[in-house]
Amino acid sequence: MRAGSGALSPAKQAELRRQDGNLYFKKDRFGAAIDAYTEAITLCPNVPVYWTNRALCHRKRNDWLRVEEDCRRAIELDNTSVKAHYMLGLALLQRQKYVEGVKELQKALDLGRGANPKSYMVEEIWQELAKAKYLEWENASTQNSWELQSLKEACETALKEKHLRDVSQLEGFVDESAISHLEQLEVLRRVFREAEEADLPTEVPDYLCCKITLDIFRDPVITPSGVTYERSVILDHLQKVGNFDPVTREPLDQFQLIPNLAIKEAVQAFLDKHGWAYKSD
């Protein structure tokens, strides 16, 4: 405790402890930072940033159970905390609670986009969400491939047994039975081949991709000229290059950008069906 801080109010003492914790954190002294934030929490338990700061220290130590506990408490105090939802999502994924984890990351992403679509945290959250969704697809795809292969083998075995029964019963028509059996096998294999190919990565349609980055849209906005861009990318262009549409060269200001909800829904529908598209090169 700092000298002379005893005469200060609990709120001011807590703020001093937070500042101490921040200094410790910058020096990678996470244990000391946790102690400082804990003191701040003890003094003022209803300040959400104290809980998220301590959660960040626990994250650095890979103590995901404590990350989850602190983030849940922060969310109780402030349900709009981007950091709390984000770190809670990471903690849940680490603890193999995938559905809940993805839900929290999506909540953090939505909140972050609303507050500051160009912030580094929005990009970081998207990357973690995309990684989780791709992993989810990859696991489901592997399971689906195994189930298809097992079903294919079972169907082939059933066709073979039927063919043997037919041969034993249809004397004089063996050649015809063999031809029929081969045709049925070919149809069966074609059906399963098409089912397997339906889940293979291909290309994302151009209309679902930003004309500047060529990546699939995350937060698409449309200009008065009718061109759709990724929000953070066009905002960066307007700030660093100039107030004009980079494709049509028409004058353009930030307030003229409108969310392209139709494309956003189309992107989500595509991602829901093709989870491989979450993977970025």
N, C-alpha and C positions, 0 to 999 in steps of 0.2 A: 504494500500500500504506500502511496506517495506521502511524503511528509506534508502535514498541514491539511490533508484532505478530510480529516475527521469533522471539521466544522462545516463542510459542504453538505448540501442536500443529497439524499440517496440517488436522485437522478443524475446529479453532476458527478458524484463519485462513480456511478456506473459508467458514465461516459468516459471518465478518465481510465477506468479498467479496460473499456473497449479500445481506447487509443493504445494502451499498453499491449493489449492482445494483437493489435494490428502491427505494431513494431516487432513483436516476437515472431509473428507469422512471416513477415518479410525476411527475417533472418533464419527461417526454417526451424525455429524453435517451437514446434507444434505443441509439445507438452506444456510449456510455459504459457503459450497462447490460450490453450484450453483452460488452464487455471484462471487466467485473467478474464476470459469470457464467462467462466462459471461464476466468478465474483460479481461480474456485471449482472448476470441473470439473477443471482441471489438478491442483489439490491433492487433490481427492476425486472421482474420476471415477465412483464407484459410487453416487452420491446422485441419484436420479431427478429430484427437484424442481429441481436445478440445470439439468438438460437441458430440462425443461418451461418454466422461467422464461426461458431463452435462446430457446426456440422461440417464446414469446409475443412477444418483442422482434422476432424475424424476421417474425412474422405482422403486427406493426404496420408493418413495412417492405415487406410483400407479397413477401417472399423465401420463396416456398412450397417451393422445393427444400430449403432449409436447415431450414424448419419440419419437413418430412418426415423429414429425417436425424436431427434432434434428438429428435423424438417416437419414432421407431423405436428409438433408443438407450434412451430412458426406458422404453419398453414392455419391452425386453429386461431391464431392471433391476426393473420392477414392472408386471406385466401387468394390474394392477387400477387403474392410473392413469387416472382419468376424463379429466383434462385432456389427457393424451398421446393417448388414443384419439380424443378430440374434435378436437384440432388436426390430428392425422394425417388424419382424415376430411375436414376442410376443405381441407387441402393437396392431397389426392388428387382432390377435386372440382375444385379450381382447375386441376389438371393434367389434367383431363378423364378421370380414371380413376374413372368413376362407380360401377361395381359395387363396387370396393374401398372407395371413399369412403363409400358408403351403409352398407356392412358395418361400418366403423369407427365411424360415427356411431351406429349401432344398438347396438354394443358399449358405447360411452360412455353411451348413454341407459340401458341395462340396469344398468350399474355405478352410475350416478348415482342411479337410483331406489332401488337397494338401500341406498346410503349415506345419502341424504337426499332423499326424494321431493319436498320443498317447496323445495329450493334453487333459486336463480336460474339455476344452470347447467343443471339438468334442463330448464327451460323453454326456455332458449337452444338447447340441443342439439336438443330436439324441433322448434323452429322451423326450424333449419337442415336437419334430416332431412326434415321435411315439405316444405320448399322444394325439396330435391333430388329427392324422390319425385314431387312435382307436375311438376317440369321433365322428369323421366324419362317420366311419363305424357304430357305435352304433346308431347314429341318423337315418342313412339311413336304418338300419336293423329294427328299431322300426317302421319307416314309412312303410317299405315294409311289415312287419307283419300285420299292420293295414289294408293296402290295400288288402292283400291276404285274410284276414278274411272277409272283406266287400264283396269282389268278390265271395268268397266261399258261403256266406250267400245268395247273389243275385242269384247265380247259383242253389242252393238248392231250393230256392223259385220258380224259373222258372221251375225246374223239378217237383216240387209238383203241380204247376198249370197245367202243361202238363198232369201229371198223372190223376188229377181230370177230365180234359177234356176227356181224353181217356176212363176213367171209365164210364162217362156219355154217350159216343158214342158207346162203345163196349160191349153191353149187352151179357152176357153169357161167356165173356172172362176176367172177373174181376181178377181171380187168375193169369192168364198169364200176365196181365197188371201190377199187384202188384209185381210179380217176376222181370219183366223187370225194373220197377221203382227202386226196391231195388238194382239191379245190377248196374244201372246207378249211383245211389247214392254212391255205394261203389267205383266205378271207379273215380268218381269226388273227393271223399275224399282222395283216394290214390294219385291222381295227386297233390292235394294241400298239402298233408302231405310230399310228396317228395320235393315239392318246398320250404316248410318251413325248412326241414332238410338240404337242400343244403346250407343254410346260417348259420348253426350252427357251432360253433368252434369245431375242431377235433384236429389232431396232425399235426405239420409241418413235412414234409418228411425229413428223416435223411440226404439226400444228400444236403439239403439246410441249414444244421446246422453245426456249427464249432465243430470239434472233441474234442476240449478242453473245451469250455464253454457249449456246447450243445444248444446254443441259435441260432436263425436264423441269417444268415450272414448279415452284414451291408457293410463291405468293404473287400470282400474275395480276398486272394492272394494264388497262387499255388506254391509249391516248386518243385525242379527238380525231387523229388521222386514221384510227382503226387498227393500229399496230399494237400488239400485246408484248409486254416485256416483263422480266422479273423485277419486282418492286425495288429491291436494294440496288440492282444493277443500273436501272434507269435513274434512280435518285443520285447515284454516284456520278453518272454521266452528266446530269444537270448541274451538279455542284462543281465538278472538275473540268468539264469540257465546254459546256454552254447550254443556254436555254433553248434547245431545239431538238426535234425528233431525229435520232441518229439515222433512221431509214428514209423518212420523207423529207427531212431538213426543214420541216415546218416549225414555226415558233412553238415552244412548249414550256409551261411552268408546272411546278410540282402540284399545285392545287387542281390542275386539270386531269390528273391521273385518277382513274376510277377502277376499283377492283373488278376484275373479269371473273365473275362468279361462275359463268358457264364453263369457261376453260378450267377453272379450279375444280369444279365438280367432275369434269371429264378426266382430269389428271388423277383425281382420287379414285375414280372408278377404274382407271387403267392400272393404278398401283395396287388396288385391292385384288385385281385379277392377275397381275403380273408382278409379284413381289421382287423379282430379279431387277426391276427397273430402279429400285432404291439404291442399287450399288452405283457409286460414282467412280469414274476412272481416276 
